[in-house]
Amino acid sequence: MRKTGTVISQSWLSEGGAADVVAALMAQGGTARFVGGCVRDALAGRTVRDIDIATDQKPEAVIQLLQDAKLKAIPTGIEHGTVTAVARGRPFEVTTLRVDVETDGRRAVVAFTDDWAEDASRRDFTMNALYCDRDGTVYDPVGGVDDLQAHHVRFIGDASRRIEEDALRILRFFRFHAWYGAGPMNDEGLAACRDRRDDLDRLSVERVRAEMLRLLEAPAPMATLRVMAESGVLQLVLPEACAPHCLERLLEIGEGDALLRLASLTCRRADVLTGLADRWKLSGKDKVRLRRMAAGETEIATGLTDAEARAQVYWLGAERFRDLALLEWASDGQDRQWLVALAEAWSAPSFPVRGADLVGHGIPAGERVGKLLRALERQWVDEGFEPSRAELLARIDSLD
C-alpha cells in the first residue's frame, strides 16, 4: 500500500490501550494499523475519539491474540470480522480486512482478505480510507489525504455503486460535507445521492436519526441542509423541515444543541414534534424535551421583568425555559440573551413547605393538603420566593 510520507505524531499511537491492542495483534507476525476516523481527525488536527484498528488476522485469531495478551475480546460483529478489544478500560473496534461479497443496501455479506487495497476500496469516502502504523506512518491508497486537505468529500470509485451497497451513505455524504467539506459538493457524489434518494426507504429510523442529529451538530450545517433540500433528500428523512430561517438565526445566536436545532427547523406544533419524536424513536427523555419545545403553550416574552422571568424559570424548569427562550428568539429575531443567561446562571430555590407540614398543622391528609400547598406555593413565587416556612404556615388558616 502506498505510503504518503506523512507521519502522525500523537501519543495515542504509541501509548495506552490502543498501543496494547496493536502490539497484541502483531505478536505472531500479523499486521495491524489504525484506520478511518482516528487517522482522518489526527491529520485534520481534530480531537481523536474513537480509535478503530484494521488487521490481516482472521477474527478467531484476533480473539486468541487478544486473550493471549490478557486483553478482553468481545465478538460484537464477528460475522463481519469485528471484535471489540478492551484495554485499560477502553474499547477498540478491531476489524479484519474484508471485501463485500453481497449487499442489499442495508447490510453486507463479507469475505476476509489480506489485501489492504481491497479493504480500502470497499469503504465509503477517500478521507475514511486512511491507515497508519503505530509509528504514525500514513498509508493513503485512494487519495484521501489530498481530499481531506481540500475539504472535498469524495466517494471511492463509483458513487452510485457505493450507495447501492449501503443507502446510509447518502446521509453520510451530507454529514461529512457538513463537518469536513467546504465549497461546492462533489458533482458525482451529489448526483448519485439525488438519483438514489428513494433508497433511503431501506434504512431503519435509528440509522437515519443518528446521521441527522450528527449532521445538525456540525458547526455550520445550513449550507449542507439547503443542498439536501434542493436534491430532495431532506424532504424524505425530515418532511417536518419547514423553517430554515429559524435554524439559521439559531446558528447565528451560537446555539449548538442538536435537539434545539431540530425543533427550530419545524413549525413547532405539538403534534408535529410528538410525531417526529415517535417516528425517530427518540429516548424517553428526548421525547419529553422535544415535545415541550412546542410553540404557543408558554411565551417567553422579551418584556418580562426580572421577577416575572424568575417565576417562569421556577414553574417551567431552567432547561425548558432556556429552550423556549432560544427558539422564540430564533423565531421572531428579538434578543432574549439575558433570559437565556438567567436560566443558565440562576438556581431556583426549593419551596420550603411540604405536605407533612400541613398535616402537622392539623390539616387532615387528602386533597385539601394538595390544594393548600399549591396556593401557598403560588404566593411564595409571586412574592419573589421571600416568605419563610414559618410565614407561609402562618397563612394556612387564612386560605380556608
C-alpha positions, -999 to 999 in steps of 0.1 A, spaced: 0 0 0 13 35 -9 29 54 19 23 92 19 55 104 36 32 119 62 38 109 98 13 114 126 29 123 159 3 118 187 6 100 220 -24 76 214 -4 59 187 23 45 210 8 48 245 -22 35 263 -48 9 253 -45 14 216 -8 6 216 -15 -25 237 -41 -38 212 -19 -33 182 10 -50 199 -11 -80 207 -24 -83 171 12 -82 158 27 -106 183 26 -136 159 38 -117 128 5 -102 117 -1 -66 107 -24 -41 124 -30 -5 115 -52 23 128 -79 32 103 -106 56 94 -118 84 116 -89 84 140 -63 88 112 -85 114 94 -91 135 125 -54 133 135 -44 146 101 -71 173 103 -59 185 137 -91 174 154 -96 156 186 -94 118 181 -121 100 199 -130 65 187 -99 45 176 -105 17 151 -80 -8 141 -77 -30 109 -58 -62 108 -50 -90 84 -56 -115 112 -89 -135 110 -115 -129 137 -108 -161 156 -71 -154 156 -78 -118 168 -97 -132 198 -69 -156 206 -42 -130 202 -61 -106 225 -67 -132 251 -30 -143 250 -21 -106 258 -46 -107 287 -69 -83 270 -107 -87 269 -121 -97 235 -159 -93 227 -172 -108 194 -195 -78 187 -198 -84 150 -177 -114 143 -197 -124 112 -184 -91 96 -150 -95 111 -154 -72 140 -141 -79 175 -141 -53 203 -109 -53 223 -109 -37 258 -76 -24 270 -71 -3 301 -108 1 304 -113 15 269 -130 -3 239 -113 -5 205 -130 -19 174 -108 -44 156 -119 -54 121 -103 -80 98 -96 -68 62 -126 -76 41 -144 -73 8 -181 -72 2 -195 -103 -14 -231 -93 -14 -250 -62 -4 -287 -52 -3 -284 -15 6 -286 -21 43 -261 -49 52 -234 -68 35 -221 -104 33 -183 -101 35 -152 -123 28 -119 -118 46 -88 -109 28 -52 -99 35 -52 -72 8 -52 -38 23 -61 -21 -11 -92 -43 -14 -102 -33 21 -98 3 12 -118 0 -19 -149 -11 -1 -150 20 22 -172 50 15 -151 81 12 -115 87 4 -108 105 36 -121 75 55 -97 50 38 -66 62 55 -44 39 76 -14 44 98 11 22 116 18 25 152 49 47 144 25 72 127 33 64 91 3 71 70 -9 50 41 -33 65 15 -44 41 -12 -71 63 -28 -61 99 -24 -78 107 9 -51 130 22 -54 154 -7 -92 153 -4 -91 159 33 -68 189 28 -90 203 1 -121 198 22 -135 176 -5 -158 147 3 -155 121 -25 -168 86 -28 -143 58 -35 -149 45 -70 -184 48 -85 -206 68 -62 -239 52 -73 -225 18 -66 -212 28 -32 -248 40 -23 -263 8 -38 -242 -11 -13 -254 9 17 -281 36 13 -269 53 45 -240 66 25 -264 92 11 -268 108 45 -232 102 54 -221 122 23 -240 152 35 -230 147 71 -193 145 62 -196 176 40 -211 195 69 -182 185 92 -153 183 68 -163 199 35 -160 234 21 -172 249 -12 -193 230 -37 -200 194 -31 -185 167 -53 -207 167 -85 -207 129 -90 -215 122 -54 -243 148 -52 -258 135 -84 -258 99 -71 -274 109 -38 -301 128 -57 -307 99 -81 -308 72 -55 -326 91 -28 -355 67 -28 -331 41 -15 -334 58 19 -366 39 24 -345 8 31 -329 24 62 -340 19 98 -352 51 116 -324 46 141 -297 49 115 -314 79 99 -318 96 133 -282 91 143 -269 106 110 -293 135 110 -286 145 146 -249 142 140 -252 165 109 -272 190 129 -244 192 154 -219 204 128 -206 239 134 -223 253 103 -248 228 88 -271 253 70 -254 252 36 -255 214 36 -291 213 46 -301 236 17 -284 213 -8 -302 184 9 -335 201 3 -326 211 -33 -318 174 -40 -350 161 -25 -332 142 3 -342 163 33 -379 160 25 -376 122 26 -359 120 60 -373 151 77 -405 162 60 -413 184 90 -384 208 80 -402 240 70 -384 268 89 -348 270 77 -348 307 86 -353 299 123 -324 274 123 -303 300 105 -310 325 132 -304 300 159 -270 293 144 -262 330 144 -271 331 181 -245 304 186 -266 275 199 -252 241 190 -276 217 206 -289 192 180 -323 188 195 -329 225 196 -317 228 161 -341 201 150 -370 218 167 -361 251 151 -364 235 116 -401 227 122 -433 246 127 -431 236 163 -466 224 166 -471 200 195 -485 173 173 -456 177 148 -429 175 174 -446 145 191 -449 127 158 -413 133 149 -401 121 183 -421 90 179 -410 83 144 -374 88 152 -377 67 183 -360 92 205 -352 83 241 -379 90 266 -360 120 279 -355 135 245 -391 128 235 -404 148 265 -379 176 259 -387 179 222 -425 179 229 -420 207 255 -404 229 228 -438 234 211 -447 270 203 -476 288 218 -480 269 250 -459 293 271 -445 326 258 -411 338 269 -417 375 262 -389 400 257 -407 424 281 -406 402 312 -394 418 344 -367 401 364 -393 388 389 -416 375 362 -387 358 344 -376 341 376 -411 329 383 -413 314 348 -379 297 353 -393 282 385 -425 269 370 -411 257 337 -377 245 348 -344 260 337 -340 237 307 -374 243 292 -373 280 298 -339 282 281 -351 261 252 -382 282 246 -363 315 250 -338 305 223 -364 291 200 -386 322 203 -355 344 198 -348 324 166 -384 327 155 -390 364 159 -355 378 160 -360 396 193 -330 393 216 -335 372 247 -299 369 257 -305 380 293 -333 355 297 -311 327 284 -283 338 308 -308 338 337 -318 303 330 -282 292 329 -269 310 359 -298 312 384 -307 282 406 -343 284 417 -349 279 454 -368 249 468 -403 255 481 -399 253 519 -433 238 528 -442 201 525 -475 182 528 -463 168 562 -460 204 575 -497 210 567 -508 176 583 -487 186 614 -506 219 614 -538 200 618 -550 196 582 -563 161 575 -544 142 548 -562 143 515 -570 166 485 -572 197 507 -535 194 516 -525 195 479 -548 224 472 -534 244 501 -498 236 491 -504 248 456 -519 281 469 -490 287 493 -465 279 465 -481 304 442 -480 331 469 -444 323 476 -434 326 440 -454 357 434 -437 373 464 -402 367 450 -396 334 469 -391 355 501 -417 342 526 -402 318 551 -416 284 560 -429 298 592 -446 328 575 -462 305 550 -475 281 576 -490 311 595 -512 318 564 -528 284 563 -559 294 583 -565 324 560 -566 301 530 -596 282 542 
